[in-house]
Amino acid sequence: MGAVKNWAWDKAEETLDKVVDRVKTGQISKSQAVKEIQDADENWGLIGFDTVEDVLDFIDDVELQTPELVDF
């Protein structure tokens, strides 16, 4: 049973990390991220979210990274 729980935990974390990274880099919009999270069949409770709405609130707080300007 522990192996299955660890697998589900890792899968939920991996899914969330990928979506957050893509939002931060501007690859997807927050509305696209919401759709992906809603469509994902993950056990969000294993990583501290009570409901999928809590995950969506987390995504809503993600900030877009701005590229740093480099002086030459």
PyMOL CGO cylinders between C-alpha atoms (Angstrom):
from pymol import cmd
from pymol.cgo import CYLINDER

trace = [
    CYLINDER, 0.00, 0.00, 0.00, 2.85, 2.41, 0.76, 0.3, 1, 1, 1, 1, 1, 1,
    CYLINDER, 2.85, 2.41, 0.76, 4.27, 2.11, -2.74, 0.3, 1, 1, 1, 1, 1, 1,
    CYLINDER, 4.27, 2.11, -2.74, 0.96, 3.05, -4.33, 0.3, 1, 1, 1, 1, 1, 1,
    CYLINDER, 0.96, 3.05, -4.33, 0.57, 6.05, -2.02, 0.3, 1, 1, 1, 1, 1, 1,
    CYLINDER, 0.57, 6.05, -2.02, 4.10, 7.22, -2.82, 0.3, 1, 1, 1, 1, 1, 1,
    CYLINDER, 4.10, 7.22, -2.82, 3.44, 6.82, -6.54, 0.3, 1, 1, 1, 1, 1, 1,
    CYLINDER, 3.44, 6.82, -6.54, 0.20, 8.84, -6.32, 0.3, 1, 1, 1, 1, 1, 1,
    CYLINDER, 0.20, 8.84, -6.32, 1.95, 11.51, -4.23, 0.3, 1, 1, 1, 1, 1, 1,
    CYLINDER, 1.95, 11.51, -4.23, 4.81, 11.81, -6.72, 0.3, 1, 1, 1, 1, 1, 1,
    CYLINDER, 4.81, 11.81, -6.72, 2.40, 11.90, -9.66, 0.3, 1, 1, 1, 1, 1, 1,
    CYLINDER, 2.40, 11.90, -9.66, 0.32, 14.73, -8.10, 0.3, 1, 1, 1, 1, 1, 1,
    CYLINDER, 0.32, 14.73, -8.10, 3.46, 16.74, -7.29, 0.3, 1, 1, 1, 1, 1, 1,
    CYLINDER, 3.46, 16.74, -7.29, 4.85, 16.21, -10.78, 0.3, 1, 1, 1, 1, 1, 1,
    CYLINDER, 4.85, 16.21, -10.78, 1.60, 17.29, -12.44, 0.3, 1, 1, 1, 1, 1, 1,
    CYLINDER, 1.60, 17.29, -12.44, 1.34, 20.42, -10.30, 0.3, 1, 1, 1, 1, 1, 1,
    CYLINDER, 1.34, 20.42, -10.30, 5.02, 21.32, -10.80, 0.3, 1, 1, 1, 1, 1, 1,
    CYLINDER, 5.02, 21.32, -10.80, 4.72, 21.00, -14.57, 0.3, 1, 1, 1, 1, 1, 1,
    CYLINDER, 4.72, 21.00, -14.57, 1.61, 23.18, -14.71, 0.3, 1, 1, 1, 1, 1, 1,
    CYLINDER, 1.61, 23.18, -14.71, 3.12, 25.83, -12.40, 0.3, 1, 1, 1, 1, 1, 1,
    CYLINDER, 3.12, 25.83, -12.40, 6.35, 25.93, -14.42, 0.3, 1, 1, 1, 1, 1, 1,
    CYLINDER, 6.35, 25.93, -14.42, 4.43, 26.35, -17.66, 0.3, 1, 1, 1, 1, 1, 1,
    CYLINDER, 4.43, 26.35, -17.66, 2.34, 29.19, -16.15, 0.3, 1, 1, 1, 1, 1, 1,
    CYLINDER, 2.34, 29.19, -16.15, 5.46, 30.92, -14.80, 0.3, 1, 1, 1, 1, 1, 1,
    CYLINDER, 5.46, 30.92, -14.80, 7.20, 30.81, -18.16, 0.3, 1, 1, 1, 1, 1, 1,
    CYLINDER, 7.20, 30.81, -18.16, 4.13, 31.98, -20.07, 0.3, 1, 1, 1, 1, 1, 1,
    CYLINDER, 4.13, 31.98, -20.07, 3.72, 28.75, -22.03, 0.3, 1, 1, 1, 1, 1, 1,
    CYLINDER, 3.72, 28.75, -22.03, 0.10, 28.48, -20.86, 0.3, 1, 1, 1, 1, 1, 1,
    CYLINDER, 0.10, 28.48, -20.86, -2.39, 30.92, -19.38, 0.3, 1, 1, 1, 1, 1, 1,
    CYLINDER, -2.39, 30.92, -19.38, -3.90, 30.53, -15.96, 0.3, 1, 1, 1, 1, 1, 1,
    CYLINDER, -3.90, 30.53, -15.96, -7.21, 29.56, -17.56, 0.3, 1, 1, 1, 1, 1, 1,
    CYLINDER, -7.21, 29.56, -17.56, -5.44, 26.78, -19.47, 0.3, 1, 1, 1, 1, 1, 1,
    CYLINDER, -5.44, 26.78, -19.47, -3.79, 25.70, -16.21, 0.3, 1, 1, 1, 1, 1, 1,
    CYLINDER, -3.79, 25.70, -16.21, -7.18, 25.58, -14.51, 0.3, 1, 1, 1, 1, 1, 1,
    CYLINDER, -7.18, 25.58, -14.51, -8.49, 23.31, -17.28, 0.3, 1, 1, 1, 1, 1, 1,
    CYLINDER, -8.49, 23.31, -17.28, -5.47, 21.01, -16.98, 0.3, 1, 1, 1, 1, 1, 1,
    CYLINDER, -5.47, 21.01, -16.98, -5.82, 20.79, -13.19, 0.3, 1, 1, 1, 1, 1, 1,
    CYLINDER, -5.82, 20.79, -13.19, -9.55, 20.09, -13.44, 0.3, 1, 1, 1, 1, 1, 1,
    CYLINDER, -9.55, 20.09, -13.44, -8.94, 17.38, -16.04, 0.3, 1, 1, 1, 1, 1, 1,
    CYLINDER, -8.94, 17.38, -16.04, -6.09, 15.77, -14.10, 0.3, 1, 1, 1, 1, 1, 1,
    CYLINDER, -6.09, 15.77, -14.10, -7.04, 12.66, -12.19, 0.3, 1, 1, 1, 1, 1, 1,
    CYLINDER, -7.04, 12.66, -12.19, -4.76, 13.27, -9.22, 0.3, 1, 1, 1, 1, 1, 1,
    CYLINDER, -4.76, 13.27, -9.22, -5.09, 12.81, -5.49, 0.3, 1, 1, 1, 1, 1, 1,
    CYLINDER, -5.09, 12.81, -5.49, -4.50, 16.43, -4.54, 0.3, 1, 1, 1, 1, 1, 1,
    CYLINDER, -4.50, 16.43, -4.54, -5.08, 15.65, -0.86, 0.3, 1, 1, 1, 1, 1, 1,
    CYLINDER, -5.08, 15.65, -0.86, -1.74, 13.84, -0.70, 0.3, 1, 1, 1, 1, 1, 1,
    CYLINDER, -1.74, 13.84, -0.70, 0.10, 17.11, -1.35, 0.3, 1, 1, 1, 1, 1, 1,
    CYLINDER, 0.10, 17.11, -1.35, -1.94, 19.22, 1.06, 0.3, 1, 1, 1, 1, 1, 1,
    CYLINDER, -1.94, 19.22, 1.06, -4.94, 20.41, -0.94, 0.3, 1, 1, 1, 1, 1, 1,
    CYLINDER, -4.94, 20.41, -0.94, -8.40, 19.58, 0.40, 0.3, 1, 1, 1, 1, 1, 1,
    CYLINDER, -8.40, 19.58, 0.40, -10.23, 20.19, -2.88, 0.3, 1, 1, 1, 1, 1, 1,
    CYLINDER, -10.23, 20.19, -2.88, -9.43, 20.88, -6.51, 0.3, 1, 1, 1, 1, 1, 1,
    CYLINDER, -9.43, 20.88, -6.51, -10.59, 24.46, -5.82, 0.3, 1, 1, 1, 1, 1, 1,
    CYLINDER, -10.59, 24.46, -5.82, -7.66, 24.80, -3.38, 0.3, 1, 1, 1, 1, 1, 1,
    CYLINDER, -7.66, 24.80, -3.38, -5.30, 23.77, -6.18, 0.3, 1, 1, 1, 1, 1, 1,
    CYLINDER, -5.30, 23.77, -6.18, -6.93, 26.33, -8.48, 0.3, 1, 1, 1, 1, 1, 1,
    CYLINDER, -6.93, 26.33, -8.48, -6.44, 29.04, -5.83, 0.3, 1, 1, 1, 1, 1, 1,
    CYLINDER, -6.44, 29.04, -5.83, -2.78, 28.05, -5.67, 0.3, 1, 1, 1, 1, 1, 1,
    CYLINDER, -2.78, 28.05, -5.67, -2.48, 28.31, -9.47, 0.3, 1, 1, 1, 1, 1, 1,
    CYLINDER, -2.48, 28.31, -9.47, -4.17, 31.72, -9.35, 0.3, 1, 1, 1, 1, 1, 1,
    CYLINDER, -4.17, 31.72, -9.35, -1.37, 32.96, -7.06, 0.3, 1, 1, 1, 1, 1, 1,
    CYLINDER, -1.37, 32.96, -7.06, 1.38, 31.90, -9.48, 0.3, 1, 1, 1, 1, 1, 1,
    CYLINDER, 1.38, 31.90, -9.48, 3.21, 34.88, -10.92, 0.3, 1, 1, 1, 1, 1, 1,
    CYLINDER, 3.21, 34.88, -10.92, 4.54, 35.11, -14.45, 0.3, 1, 1, 1, 1, 1, 1,
    CYLINDER, 4.54, 35.11, -14.45, 8.33, 35.30, -14.48, 0.3, 1, 1, 1, 1, 1, 1,
    CYLINDER, 8.33, 35.30, -14.48, 9.76, 38.23, -16.34, 0.3, 1, 1, 1, 1, 1, 1,
    CYLINDER, 9.76, 38.23, -16.34, 13.00, 37.70, -18.17, 0.3, 1, 1, 1, 1, 1, 1,
    CYLINDER, 13.00, 37.70, -18.17, 15.98, 39.44, -16.65, 0.3, 1, 1, 1, 1, 1, 1,
    CYLINDER, 15.98, 39.44, -16.65, 17.68, 42.01, -18.82, 0.3, 1, 1, 1, 1, 1, 1,
    CYLINDER, 17.68, 42.01, -18.82, 21.38, 41.45, -19.31, 0.3, 1, 1, 1, 1, 1, 1,
    CYLINDER, 21.38, 41.45, -19.31, 23.83, 44.29, -19.77, 0.3, 1, 1, 1, 1, 1, 1,
    CYLINDER, 23.83, 44.29, -19.77, 26.58, 43.65, -22.27, 0.3, 1, 1, 1, 1, 1, 1,
]
cmd.load_cgo(trace, "trace")
